[in-house]
């Protein structure tokens, strides 16, 4: 990756003339079966550009999972940048939205008191769990029947693909737009990509410029992103030859360590995330962070996000931390006075 950065092209992406960036965009457009793509600085930017490009004439609303990144973790951007109402829906199954959830919450009437749903935004994976391809297809068919745009926050869609839930184009072709992240999971320093139709991407490029997202010598970051896709995800639609599967194996191992000691999980471990149920363990996120820090581990509450470069020594230290926490549970003792089981960061 460092070699790719050192040898990259240094032309101007605001004028769409940098070969490295153009090549990356073309590759991702092909990989996702969409006509065009646009490099952006972050997943948040990709989501916001997509929604601003889809939402053209108010009144309009966006329907999503109540935990979605666009609702909980993007500083209210859908409201401030798009002026849109966002309706967060709680999935009945507690894991992912179904067509039935969408049908109960979507607004498709002509009643002037209502705010019509113009975009359904799904997130896959969300909290490390996979939305099945069959359910995505059901929701997509419903949306198209009613003229509703479909957006995918696919920051972690690579994880669903590598887990065997479906190929990348199997998922992405069900959406009008998709944002995919190069740093989460794949390990690039910075960046995401937005894919969609040619006119859609042309408009998104305009919006990107309007919020300060245009880059001059973009090859410095797009070269690293290309290496991340090819080496970490893999060179084919199913992640063939990539290293990402190693993080899933490690996550399952860590989850097994925790449950084997008597701990509980908040979510099933389907990809590279392990959600420790700290409330059941009788401890706070702050306590876990401090115990990890004392053993040279950088933790962020009960949400453990695993990458393929984690070594055996680190896993051994984590096992020590888990043992201490669960032994304290048995003893009924807590030492930090912090709030038990507070919300962990991110999706």
Order of alpha helices (4+ residues) and beta strands (2+ residues): alpha-alpha-beta-alpha-beta-alpha-alpha-beta-alpha-beta-alpha-beta-alpha-alpha-beta-beta-alpha-alpha-alpha-beta-alpha-alpha-beta-alpha
